[in-house]
Amino acid sequence: MKNILSILTLAALFLGGCASLQLQPADLSWAAEEIVDIGSDGMVSVQRYATAFNVQPLIQKEFGEKADQAQKPKTLRVIRDKAGYYYIVGKNFKNVYVFGTGEGSLKQESAVSISQTEMADPKFNFNTKTNTYELWNGTAKYTLAKGSATPVQGGVK
């Protein structure tokens, strides 16, 4: 009986020591969007945050096989929200892509449809008054959430 209690005590201590540690709250956001160049190898690098990833699959998904080379963007706009999700958009995109982190990767969480036609000049903004992330496209403005975009009345001023 004494051996069983010793084994159970050791097992409890061992398993308790393996519990994952969570540091909360954590703010993983970026204060401003980053405009990144797409390299010839399809990689983008956000030097300020030591982040790099391959965007070729994203470009392929947005534009498909038949996309005109001139239509494809040379830069992308990236911003990261408080929960750590990356929002990515580029010139001539119709969608904003939202990515979470995976093991050594970014995995798509959603694609938020913004326009039926290509966006000419999309930009991200963090609104400090409302504590929300926004997408501006010309005079149109949208409040972004992980899987949605809500038009803002009055647009960009």
C-alpha positions in Angstrom: 0.0 0.0 0.0 2.9 2.3 0.9 4.4 1.7 -2.6 1.2 2.5 -4.3 0.8 5.8 -2.5 4.4 6.7 -3.3 3.9 5.9 -7.0 0.6 8.0 -7.1 2.3 10.9 -5.4 5.2 10.8 -7.9 2.8 10.6 -10.8 0.8 13.5 -9.5 3.9 15.6 -9.1 5.2 14.6 -12.6 1.9 15.3 -14.3 1.4 18.6 -12.5 4.9 19.7 -13.7 3.9 19.0 -17.3 0.9 21.3 -17.3 1.3 24.0 -19.9 2.1 27.5 -18.7 0.0 30.3 -20.1 0.9 34.0 -19.7 -2.3 36.0 -19.8 -3.2 38.6 -20.7 -0.9 39.1 -23.7 -1.2 41.7 -26.4 0.3 40.4 -29.7 -0.8 43.3 -31.8 1.2 45.5 -34.1 0.5 49.3 -33.7 0.5 49.8 -37.5 0.4 47.9 -40.7 3.6 46.8 -42.4 4.0 47.1 -46.1 6.2 44.3 -47.3 7.7 43.5 -50.7 7.1 40.1 -52.2 10.5 38.5 -53.2 11.0 36.6 -56.4 10.9 33.4 -54.3 7.4 34.4 -53.0 8.7 35.2 -49.5 7.8 38.4 -47.5 9.8 39.5 -44.5 8.5 41.8 -41.7 11.9 42.8 -40.4 10.6 44.9 -37.5 8.9 41.8 -36.0 11.4 39.2 -37.3 8.6 37.5 -39.2 8.8 35.9 -42.7 6.5 33.6 -44.7 5.8 32.4 -48.2 2.8 34.1 -49.9 2.8 32.2 -53.2 -0.1 30.0 -52.1 -2.1 33.1 -51.1 -1.4 34.8 -54.4 -2.4 31.6 -56.2 -5.7 31.4 -54.2 -6.6 35.1 -54.7 -5.7 35.3 -58.4 -5.8 31.7 -59.7 -3.9 30.3 -62.7 -5.1 32.8 -65.2 -4.1 35.9 -63.4 -2.3 38.5 -65.5 1.2 39.1 -64.1 0.5 42.9 -64.1 -2.5 42.3 -61.8 -0.5 40.5 -59.1 0.7 42.8 -56.3 4.4 43.5 -55.7 3.7 44.4 -52.1 1.3 43.2 -49.4 -0.1 44.9 -46.3 0.0 43.0 -43.1 -1.2 43.8 -39.6 -1.6 41.7 -36.5 -4.4 41.9 -34.0 -4.4 41.6 -30.2 -5.2 37.9 -30.3 -2.2 37.3 -32.7 -4.1 36.9 -36.0 -2.5 38.2 -39.1 -4.6 40.2 -41.6 -3.2 40.3 -45.2 -4.4 42.2 -48.2 -2.8 43.6 -51.4 -3.7 45.8 -54.4 -6.3 44.1 -56.6 -7.4 41.7 -53.9 -11.1 41.1 -53.4 -10.6 39.5 -49.9 -8.8 40.1 -46.7 -7.1 36.9 -45.5 -6.9 36.1 -41.8 -4.2 33.7 -40.6 -3.4 32.1 -37.2 -0.2 30.6 -36.3 0.6 26.9 -36.8 3.7 24.9 -36.1 6.2 26.7 -38.3 3.4 28.1 -40.5 0.5 30.4 -40.9 -2.8 28.7 -41.4 -5.8 30.4 -42.9 -8.6 31.0 -40.5 -10.9 32.9 -42.9 -11.1 34.9 -46.1 -13.3 38.0 -45.6 -14.9 39.0 -48.9 -14.8 42.8 -49.2 -15.5 43.6 -52.8 -16.8 42.1 -56.0 -14.2 44.0 -57.9 -10.5 44.4 -57.1 -9.5 46.9 -54.4 -7.4 49.7 -55.9 -5.7 50.8 -52.7 -6.5 48.9 -49.5 -4.9 50.0 -46.2 -5.1 48.7 -42.7 -5.6 51.0 -39.7 -5.8 50.5 -35.9 -8.5 52.9 -34.6 -7.3 53.9 -31.1 -10.6 55.5 -30.2 -12.7 52.3 -30.8 -9.8 49.8 -30.2 -10.7 48.1 -33.6 -8.8 47.2 -36.7 -10.1 48.7 -40.0 -9.6 48.3 -43.7 -9.8 51.4 -45.8 -10.4 51.1 -49.5 -10.7 54.6 -51.1 -13.6 56.2 -49.1 -15.0 52.8 -47.9 -14.1 51.8 -44.4 -14.7 48.4 -42.7 -14.3 47.2 -39.1 -12.5 43.9 -39.2 -12.9 40.9 -36.9 -11.4 37.5 -37.3 -14.0 36.3 -39.7 -16.0 39.4 -40.8 -15.8 42.9 -42.1 -18.5 45.4 -41.1 -19.0 48.6 -43.3 -18.6 51.8 -41.3 -21.2 54.4 -42.0 -19.7 57.6 -43.5 -16.5 55.8 -44.6 -13.1 57.4 -44.5 -13.0 61.1 -43.7 
